[in-house]
Amino acid sequence: MKRVVFASLLLLQGCVLVSSPVYLNHGVSGGTAVINGLELRGTASWYGIPFHGRKTANGETYDMNGLTCAHRTLPFGTILLVTNTGNNRTVTVRVTDRGPFISGRIVDLSRGAAAALDMLDTGTAQVSLKVVGNE
């Protein structure tokens, strides 16, 4: 009996692992998460013409010249300060879409945001993301 209980506990332990970040709601209406100060580092890419004018995951129309981004898990409306760590250029963007869908990338920026970071020619850049607010 003890072996069965122990084996069950081991199996259940694996069930509590979270595969994506969890954000806490601190009294903000609409279930919007407050995670100010969260910082992430990694590779950014950008997306443009094929998606221009299409609906984003939050229902807005994508404007490739705007200052928006796609992130896999951050809540829509999260405001990010993005810094290109190669040249220290910064831009503030808002999460409106989901992605990127290429392994190893942490954010997909609009063309406008990529231009502000001077990464249009390279297509990708090493960046830091800092959550600075939400809508």
N, C-alpha and C positions, 0 to 999 in steps of 0.2 A: 504494500500500500504506500509506504514512504517513497519508494522508487517512482510510482505512478505520479504522486503529487510533485515530486522533484522534477520529473520529466515535463509535467504540465507547466510548471512555473518557468522552466527554461524556454518552452515554446511560447508562452505568453510574453516573456521578456522581449522576444523579437518582434512582437506585435505592437509594442509601444514606441518603436523607432519612428521618427518623423522624417519623411523624405524631402520635405521642403520647409523653408523657414516658417515659423509661427509668429504672428504679430499680435500684440495685445491691443484691445480697444480700451482707451482711457476716457470714456464718456463722450466721445465724438459721435454726433448723430449719423445715422445711415450706415453704421458698421465700419466706418473708415478707420483704418489703423493709424496710430500715432507711433512712429518709430524714429523720431528726429534724432540725428546724430549717428545713425547706422552708417558704417562705411564699408565699402566693398572695393576690391581691386581686381582688374582683369583686362580682357581684350574686348574692345568695342568695335562694332562694325556699323555700317549705315545702309539704309534702304531708300529707294527713290522712285524713279519713273514707273516701273511696273505696278506700284501700289498707289500712286498718286490718284486721288479722287475716289478710292475705294473706302469702304467702311472699315474702321479699326475695331478691335475687340470690344471697346467700350461703346461703340455705336457712332462715334464721330466720323466725319469724313477726313481721310488722311491728306494732309497738306505737306508735301515733301519739303517745302521751304519754311515750314514752321519750326518751332522748337519743342519737339515731342520725342518720345522714345517708346520702345517696346522692352518689357522686362518679363521674365517668366513668372515671378511670384509676387512682386510688390503690388500693392493695391492701386487701382486706377486713381489718378489724381495725386499720387505721390509726387512731390517736387524734389528733383535731384540737382545737386551741383556736380557737374561732370568736369573733371580736370584731365587734360591730356598730359600725362606724366613726362612725355618726351619734350614738350615745349612750354609747359605750364599755362597754356591757354585754358580758359574756363567758359562754360555755358550752363545756364539753368534750363532744365527741361521738365516736362510733365509726362508721367506714364499714362499712355492712352491705348496701348496695344500689348499683345503677348508675343514673346520671342526673346532672343533669337533662337532659331532652331538648328544652329550649327554648333556642335560640341566645342566647348572651350571658350565660348563668348558669353559675356555677362550682360550685355545691353546692345540693342540695335537702335541707332540714333536716326532721326530724320536727316535729310540732306542738309537742311538749314543748320542744324546743330553740328553736323560733321564739318561743314564749312567754317563755322565759328571756331572749331578746334583744329583747323588746318589739317584734316585727315582725308579729304576727298580723293587725292591722288593715290594714297597708299591703301585706302579701303578699310583699313583697321588701324587701331592704335591702342596702346596700353593706357588705361584710364583708372582714375579713382572716382567712385560714386559716393556722394554723401547726401543722405536724406536731410533736407532742410525744411520740409513742411508738407502740407497736403491741402487740397482744395476744401 
